[in-house]
Amino acid sequence: MENKEINMNAFAKTTLCLAFTAALLSAGTASAYTGSEVHELELSGSVESNPCKVVLPSTLAFGDVNVNSLQLSSATTSADGHTYEIDFTECMADQMAQVSIIGTEDAKDSSILANGTDEGAATNVGVAFWDTTGATEAKLAVNSGVTKSANVGAAEGEGTAGKIILKATLVKPEDKVATAGTIQATAQVQINYL
């Protein structure tokens, strides 16, 4: 019997060693995977060059204006000017800007925008612009003038924060007789950030 006990002890030890070895082997194969995977990542957006978003009218209609009530182009204020408001939003704090009007100058007065020359166009009539930014109006010459610097990034409620306001008026050059007809002029509004 003693031989049987020894054999049983040897059998138990051998079984225990085999079980331990199997456990080690299975633990080695159950470990975390080592390696790599690659996944695509798409990125999008935009980088904008303008420090503000700008909203401005694309048209300005004068309606019917009596030829006898046209202001002289040499006037220093816009008697019956039509307001042209340029709104700036989402600007950086204290962003400064100026505006220029770019277009065809009148042949008789280069400071005003020329009227079209189509058949039926009013003659000796142009469009003058005034800068109303700040306390006083100033004439804004076409192609060469700029508005006063305005803080378009100022906080809401600070004066005309976020705006540059111009006035446009139909005018006639000095010593010229205006004739009735249509008004058809085009210009570009250039915004200069400072």
Salt bridges, closest charged atoms under 4 A:
GLU37 OE1 - HIS39 NE2 2.97
GLU85 OE2 - LYS163 NZ 2.94
ASP87 OD1 - LYS163 NZ 2.69
GLU90 OE1 - LYS53 NZ 3.64
ASP131 OD2 - LYS148 NZ 3.50
GLU137 OE2 - LYS167 NZ 3.99
